[in-house]
Amino acid sequence: MERFINILNPVRITGSDNMTKETLQSGTTTLGMVCKEGVVLAADRRATLGGRIVAHKKTQKIAKLNNEMAVTWAGSVSDIQLLTKIIKAQIRLIELRRNKKLKVKEVANMTGSLLYSHIRQFFPGIVAFLLGGKDEEGTYLYELGPDGSILMHDDYVTDGSGMMYAMGVLEANYKKDISINEGVKLAVKSISASIQRDTASGNGIDVYTITKDGVKKVLAKEVNMSISM
């Protein structure tokens, strides 16, 4: 069975008799936030099978693309792994040919095109990214949907089955020109709210910052779910 971190809508696998064999649903919680000094990206660590069985407790859902950009991801693990490798390779190849760094907007457009073509295959891949980055023109946060849609946000965005819980915390506490340190604390509070209520999110939190100093992991915390006497 293929592992799914997050599917925005249920995917039904049908046989030739048009009878549904299985419905796969799962979830995650990721977020991106624009701060005064850069961008904060955060995610939980739980990977599930169909949203019902915890398959992995230490899944890293944030990937560094280069020293100026990183993505959070949600979707089918195999598709995510493949697309992330392609994106990293494409960035490196294009930069070598041009002899200059790609802008965040260019990487967002390239990734959106890959997602657009990927989901329209005979066996579609379902992947969504939140892209954060910083270049000479400024700081950027993009939401890249599994359908190839590209939306730029100047404040914050969340994704996954736990997004409504994280969004509620962000709506109540986010403010313009929030500092990067305050943003990290708010990201932890938002993901924590999701972990408390969304069954498909949990087991830990990872937080990255993207500033003038580059992409850095600033928090990696495991949540112990076991009980002992």
N, C-alpha and C positions, 0 to 999 in steps of 0.2 A: 504494500500500500504506500502511496506517495505521501510524504509529510507536507502539511499545510500550516503555515504560520498565520496567515490571515487571508480570507476571501471576502471581498466586499459584499458579494451576493452568493447564495448557495449555488453550488454546481452539481447538477444531476448527471450521473453516468448511466446511460441507458443501453440496453441490449438491442438486438435486431427485432425483438418482439415489442420494442417500444415500452417495455416495462422498466421502471426505475430499479436499478440494482442497489444504488447507494446514494445517499446525499451527504456530501462533504461540506461541513461548516467549521470554521475555526476563527480565531481572533488574535489580537495583539494590541499593544498601545505604543504608538510612537508620537513624538511631537517635535516641532521646530519653533524657535522663538527668536525674533529680531531684537537685539539689545543695543545699547549705546555704542559698545566697543566691538560688536560682532554678532555671531549667531550661536545659539545653544541648541543642540540636538540631544534627545533623550529617548530611551526605549526600555521596555521590560525585557525579560530573558526567557519567557516560557514558550516552548514549541509544542504544539498539540497534534493529535491525530483526530481529525474531524471535529475539533473543538471539545472533545470529550475525554481523551486520554492524554496525559502529559507525556510527551515523547522525549523531551530534552529540557533540562533545567538550567543550562548555561549557554543558551543560544545568543550569539552576538548579532544584534540587529542593526548595528551601525557600522558602516564600512568607510574607511578613508580612501578617497579616490586619488588624491595627491596632497601636497602640503597646504593647499588653499581650499579644498572642497571635500565634503563628506556627504553620505546619504544614510538615511534610515530606510529600512525596507520592510515590506509585508507581501506575502504571497506564497507561491509554491517554492519550496527550498531549492529544487533542482534548477528551476528557471531563474531564480535570484542569483544563484552561484554562477550560472553561465553568463547572464546579462552583466553582472558586476565585473566579471573578467573581461568581457568585450568592451565595456565602457572604459575601464582602466587602460586597456591596450590601445583603444582608439584615441584617447586623450594623449597618450605617450607618442603614438605615431604621428598624429597631426602636429603636435608641438615640435617634434624633431624635424618634420618637413618645413614648417613655417619658421622655425628657430625663434619662437616666442610662445608665451603661455596663452592658453585658451581662456576666454572670459567665461564667467559663470553662466551667462545667458546662452552662450554657444553650447556648453555642455548640457544645459537644460533642453535645448532644441534637439540635440543629437539623441539624448536619452528618450525624449518624447517620441521621436521617429522610430526608435528601436521598439518601444512598447507598442506603438501603433501597429507595426508589422507583426510583432510577436503574437498579439492576441487574435490576429486575423488568420492564423494558420489553421490547418485542418484539426490539429490538436492544440488548442490555444494555451498559451502560458499566461498566468494571471499574476502580475507583479505590480506593486505600486511603490514609489519612492518619494521621500521628502529630501530635497537637495538644498544644502546650505553651503555658501561660499563667499569668498571675499576676493576682489580683484582691484585693479587700479581705479575703477570707476565707482566702487562702493561695496556694500554688503547686500547679499541677496538670499532670499528663501523662496524655493519653488515647490509646489505640489505637483507631482507627476502621476496621473492616474493610469490604471491598467489599460485604459482605452487610448492612451497616448495624449490625453489632454494635459495642458501646461498652464498652471495658474501661479502667478507671483503674489506673495503675501508680504506686507510691510509690517506685520505685527506677530501673528502666531498661527499655527495650523496643527491639527492632530489627525491621526489616522488609526484605523483598526476598530475592533469590536468594543474596545474600552474607551473610544474617543469621546463619548458624551460625558463621561465622568471627568476626564482630563480637561475637556473643554469648559466644563462648569467652573473648575478651579481657576483656569486661565481668564475666563470672562470676568470673574469677581476680583482678580488680583493683578492682572497685567496692567502696566502703565507705559506710556510712551517714554523713551529715553531711560528705560530700566537698565541698571548696570549689569554687567556680565555676571557678577557674583550673586546679585539678587535674582537674576534669571536662572542660574543654576539651582538655587534654593526653590524657586517657584516650579521649575521643571520636576524636581524630586517630589515636591508636594503634589503635583498634578498626576504623575505616574503612580505615586503611592495611593491616591484616591481611586485610580482605576484598578490597581491590584486588589484593593479591598472589596470591590464590587463585581468586577468582570472575571468570570471563571476561567477565561482563556488567556488572561494576563497574570504574570506573577514571577516568583522565584528570584527576582533581582532587578536592579536598575543600573544602566550605564548612561553616563552623561558626557558629551563632548562639547568643546567650545571651538569656535573658529574666529580667530582674531588676527591682529597684525603679527602675532607670534606663530601663526599657523594653526593646524588642526591638533588639538590635544585632548586626550581622555582625562577628565578631571574627577570622575567618580566611577567606581566599579564596586557595587555593593550587592552581596548575596543576601536574600531573604530566607532565613531558615524556617521551613514549614513543619518540621518534625516536633513531636512531643515526647519528652522522656520523664521518667519518674525516679 
